[in-house]
Each structure stands twice: as C-alpha cells, then as structure tokens.
Amino acid sequence: MSQGIQFDSVQMPEETEEMRRTVRDFLAAEIAAGNFEADGFGMTTHSPEFSQRCGRAGFIGMTWPTTYGGQERSFLERFVVTEEMLAVGAPVWAHWVADRQSGPVLIRYAKDEVRQDVLPRIVAGECYFCIGMSEPDSGSDLFSLRSTAKPVEGGWRVNGRKIWTSNAHRSHYMIALLRTSPATSENRRYGLTQFLIAMDSPGITIRPIRNLTGAHDFNEVTLDDVFVPDSHLIGEVDMASSQATNELAYERSGPERFLETLAVLKALIRVAGKNPDKRLSEGIGRLVAQLSTLRQMSVSVAGMLSAGKVPQVEAALVKDLGTNWEQSLPGEARNLVTNDSVDQEAFEAFEAILEQAILIAPKLTIQGGTREILRGIIARGLGLR
Ligand SMILES: Cc1cc2nc3c(=O)[nH]c(=O)nc-3n(C[C@H](O)[C@H](O)[C@H](O)COP(=O)(O)OP(=O)(O)OC[C@H]3O[C@@H](n4cnc5c(N)ncnc54)[C@H](O)[C@@H]3O)c2cc1C
C-alpha cells in the first residue's frame, strides 16, 4: 500500500541562523589557525584533535538530552552545523558515526549505565564508533547475517566476521548486529540483536582493506569468542531488525548525502573565474540549482524528524538523488572546463580535486544502502511494489 511521499515545507527558524554564525566563526578560526586545509574532503579525514575541539565548542550530540551531556537543540540546528562543516571540508570523520547514529541508538535502546558512561565521552569528541552490520555474505540483505551471540554466564559470547567496517581500527566501540536465534519461517527478520562491543576486547582481530584511493578506511573484523557483558545488550533480544532500520534512517537523510564532494563544485567556480563564458555560467547555474533543490529536500526531512515524523521514504529519495548527483558531479564539472579557456594554475588545482573526487565517487551510491535498495524503498512508498 502506498504511504505517499510528502516533503513538508520547512523554514529555518531564527535560532538556526544564530547557530550558523557561531559555527562559521569557529570554522574560520580553525582555518586561520591552520588546523585543516579548507575545501578538501573532510568527511574522510579523521582528526581526533579537531573532534575534541568540536566537542568543547558544543557541536557534538547537540540534540541529545542534557543528562548525557547534550543540549536538547533541534535537528535543524544540528543540520546547520553539519552543512557548515561539510561546506568547508572540516575533518569531521572521527566523531561522525557516533554523533549521527550510534549515540541516538544508545539513547533509545541502551541501558542507562551505558548511556551515562559512553554518551558524555562522545559529546566531548573523545569516543568513536564503527558500524558492524555488513558481513562477507550479507550486505543489502542484512537479515541473512550469520555472526552469532550466544548467552553465557554474565553476558554473551560472540563469533563471526564483519566486513567493510569503516574506521574499526580507530574506534572505541562497534554497534554490532548479531544473530541470537534462527529466523522463523513466518518472520525472516526475527532473531537479530544489537550489541555494544568494546574494540579492545580480547578476540577481536582487525584487518585492513585498502580502498580505491589506497587509503586504509575499511576493515574486515573477526570476532573470535569475544565476551560481551549483559549490560552491553542494546534493546530487545531477537528484535533488532527495526532498531537497525531506524539507525539507517539517521544515516540516509543528512546533508552529507550531497556535500561529501562539494569541493568539486567550489573548485569549478574558482577555475571559472570572474567572467566565465555562457556555457560555463549556465553549467554552474544548473549544478547550483540542483544542489539547492537537494538541500531544500534534506532540510524538509530534518524538519520532519524534528516534528517527530519518520520520513523514511523521503530520506531514501534524498539519498538516492543526492548520491547520484554527487557521483556525476566530477564528470559534469570536467565537461564544462577546457584548459585553454581558464587560468592554468587554477586549472591544475581543479584537476587535482577532480582526481580525488573521481576515486571517491563510486562508493557514494553503495554506502548506507545501494541505489537499487533505495529505489526499492521508494517504489514501495509510491505503492509500486
Ligand atoms: C565507503 C563504504 C563504507 C562502508 N562502511 C560500512 C560500515 O562501516 N559498516 C558496515 O556494516 N558496512 C559498511 N559498508 C558496506 C555497505 O553497507 C554494503 O556494501 C552495502 O550495504 C551493499 O552490500 P554488499 O556490498 O554486500 O552488496 P550486495 O548486497 O551483495 O549487492 C550487490 C549488488 O546487488 C544489488 N542488489 C542487492 N540486493 C538487491 C535487491 N533486493 N534488489 C535489487 N538489487 C539488489 C545491489 O544494489 C548491488 O548493486 C560500507 C560500504 C562502503 C562502500
């Protein structure tokens, strides 16, 4: 049955503009101090020092309850901080996953002793998380996963293998999705449970997998008789499928879904100079108009989340359109510029940015749910399947 697709018209309230000024001042001071190079690819730059400064400035866990170190600010204020960070390529990766999705999962489902212990450290920018969902034979179809957690005295014994685990080697914790019972013939989603696993637990082996750029971001993580205490059970035993799906909704709707390689558009505008020809002006105008539309849609999703709605289909639509737009951006930009029509030094800088973006682009439509899976969700939302 069709749920319909509804993007509410959302206006940014006054407090978000105040927050924008605050975060812009913070970022300008960071750039002036030489703490990071502006207009790079900050979403894949891991800087604990930067994350700790963000923590001190109050930019992590902004929407969380004050009991756990948060500020109970709105999703829209958080949206503004996120988009300003990404717009200048700030090195946000260390705290990214914990801030965006692991913290909210702990707030909703973890035991209070775990919340009290872990959340304030996330807010301080000192505690980093990785996502233990994918396995060698389970990616899109998470419900087929086979790594297990078996009850033992005082907790659980975990065995199995996770793959594509971003930042496992730099994280303090993983939120792992594990099989605690077999699926049933009536419900193949049954039998999965989420656990908080300390990454320094005995029995964990982390092996690097290099990506297309040659960087070590991904890993294969082997869990060999790892003991997880009962207190680290997250939510209900065997019933994690909806928890994990909710977690993915946090992952899908943010401005990172069209701003990860914004450096390309900025480099294009720089290389175009003050008097671009008609074709170049039109091309840039088209890209900016598309970006602006994506942003409006993403603001709308953030506004709906703020209002307590669950805009899963709309979030999937933003991710699908946003990641496809970003994936085509290097090619679009390259087609607009010919090296005899622009300043040569600016052209070389533009080419260097393009080179990196072309290597980053293929992953954009895979991470956080592939293009085909998202289109399946959208089709269901439209009542087409
Ligand atoms: C940069 C990056 C970072 C990642 N980080 C993490 C991480 O930190 N933690 C983590 O757990 N995972 C992570 N992943 C893994 C990611 O979630 C999976 O790669 C993704 O879910 C796809 O799973 P798969 O690779 O097993 O491909 P498969 O699921 O095997 O899919 C292969 C192809 O088949 C298509 N397909 C599959 N099922 C269907 C269907 N029902 N209908 C139509 N087409 C279908 C897919 O779209 C895809 O094109 C990361 C991936 C990337 C690229």
The ligand as an ORCA input file, in Angstrom:
! r2SCAN-3c Opt
* xyz 0 1
  C      32.516      3.530      1.632
  C      31.733      2.433      2.291
  C      31.712      2.353      3.674
  C      31.025      1.308      4.302
  N      31.069      1.241      5.661
  C      30.419      0.254      6.293
  C      30.466      0.166      7.717
  O      31.107      0.978      8.383
  N      29.804     -0.857      8.299
  C      29.070     -1.757      7.613
  O      28.449     -2.622      8.223
  N      29.031     -1.713      6.249
  C      29.688     -0.734      5.583
  N      29.667     -0.685      4.206
  C      29.038     -1.775      3.465
  C      27.761     -1.384      2.760
  O      26.728     -1.151      3.672
  C      27.450     -2.532      1.786
  O      28.481     -2.546      0.823
  C      26.125     -2.346      1.115
  O      25.095     -2.477      2.044
  C      25.941     -3.360     -0.038
  O      26.176     -4.646      0.394
  P      27.162     -5.625     -0.421
  O      28.452     -4.885     -0.638
  O      27.214     -6.929      0.300
  O      26.489     -5.804     -1.824
  P      25.249     -6.748     -2.182
  O      24.176     -6.597     -1.168
  O      25.771     -8.112     -2.464
  O      24.763     -6.081     -3.533
  C      25.448     -6.290     -4.772
  C      24.628     -5.608     -5.860
  O      23.321     -6.224     -5.953
  C      22.302     -5.241     -5.800
  N      21.197     -5.789     -5.016
  C      21.276     -6.482     -3.843
  N      20.048     -6.799     -3.408
  C      19.163     -6.307     -4.306
  C      17.726     -6.286     -4.398
  N      16.970     -6.846     -3.456
  N      17.177     -5.662     -5.460
  C      17.929     -5.068     -6.405
  N      19.301     -5.064     -6.372
  C      19.891     -5.657     -5.350
  C      22.954     -4.106     -5.028
  O      22.292     -2.877     -5.259
  C      24.367     -4.120     -5.579
  O      24.424     -3.419     -6.784
  C      30.339      0.328      3.534
  C      30.366      0.417      2.135
  C      31.050      1.438      1.520
  C      31.091      1.500      0.017
*
